[in-house]
Amino acid sequence: MDINNIGEDMAFNLSEMYGMDIFTDNGKFLGTAQDFIIDVEKGEVVRILLEELPSSKEKALETIKEKSVLYKNVRSVEDVIVVTKNK
C-alpha cells in the first residue's frame, strides 16, 4: 500500500485527510484523523490516529492500541473516511 494510495483505486494525499471524520462502514463515528503512523522502510501508512501521539512511551502505546484504526481497514475516502470495523 503506497502512502498516496488507499486500496488499489483510491489516490489521496495524507494532508487532505487530517481532520476528516472517521466512520465505520456501519455508520458509527470513531473520531477525526489527527495523525498517521508510517512505516518509512516500506513507504506505507500503518495507522490513523484519532488523537495526537503523547510524548510518553507508555501513553503513546496506549493511544496506538485504543485510539487508532488500521490503515488497511480504510474502505473509502470522500467527505469522510470509512473503515471496516475491527473484529
C-alpha positions in Angstrom: 0.0 0.0 0.0 1.6 3.2 -1.2 1.5 6.3 1.1 -0.6 8.2 -1.5 -3.0 5.3 -2.2 -5.8 3.8 -0.3 -6.7 0.4 -1.6 -6.0 -0.2 -5.2 -8.0 2.5 -6.9 -8.2 5.4 -4.4 -5.4 8.0 -4.6 -5.3 10.6 -1.8 -2.8 12.9 -0.2 -2.5 12.4 3.5 -2.5 16.2 4.1 -6.1 16.2 2.8 -7.1 13.5 5.4 -6.0 15.4 8.5 -9.1 16.4 10.5 -11.5 14.2 8.5 -14.2 12.4 10.3 -13.8 8.6 10.5 -16.8 6.3 10.5 -17.2 2.6 10.4 -19.0 1.0 7.5 -21.9 0.6 9.8 -22.1 4.4 10.4 -20.5 4.6 13.9 -18.5 7.8 14.4 -15.0 6.9 15.7 -13.3 10.3 15.7 -11.2 12.5 13.5 -7.9 11.8 11.8 -5.3 13.6 14.0 -2.1 11.9 12.8 -0.7 8.9 10.9 1.9 6.2 11.7 4.0 5.5 8.6 6.4 2.6 8.0 9.2 4.6 6.4 11.0 1.4 5.2 8.0 0.2 3.3 6.6 3.6 2.4 3.2 2.6 3.8 0.7 4.2 6.2 0.1 1.7 9.0 -2.4 3.5 11.3 -4.6 6.6 11.5 -4.5 8.1 15.0 -7.7 9.6 16.5 -5.8 11.8 18.8 -2.3 13.2 18.9 0.5 10.9 20.0 1.6 11.6 23.5 5.3 12.1 24.3 5.4 9.4 27.0 6.1 5.9 25.6 3.6 4.3 27.8 0.8 6.7 26.9 1.8 6.6 23.2 1.4 2.8 23.2 -2.0 3.1 24.8 -3.1 5.6 22.2 -1.9 3.4 19.4 -3.8 0.5 20.8 -7.0 2.3 21.9 -7.2 5.4 19.7 -6.3 4.4 16.2 -7.5 2.4 13.3 -5.5 0.2 10.9 -5.0 1.9 7.6 -5.6 -1.4 5.8 -9.2 -1.2 7.0 -9.8 2.1 5.1 -12.5 1.4 2.5 -13.4 4.9 1.2 -12.2 8.5 1.5 -14.6 11.1 0.2 -16.1 13.7 2.5 -15.4 11.3 5.4 -13.1 8.3 6.0 -15.0 4.9 6.1 -13.3 2.0 7.7 -14.2 -1.7 8.2 -14.9 -2.4 11.8 -12.1 -4.4 13.5 -13.2 -7.9 14.5 
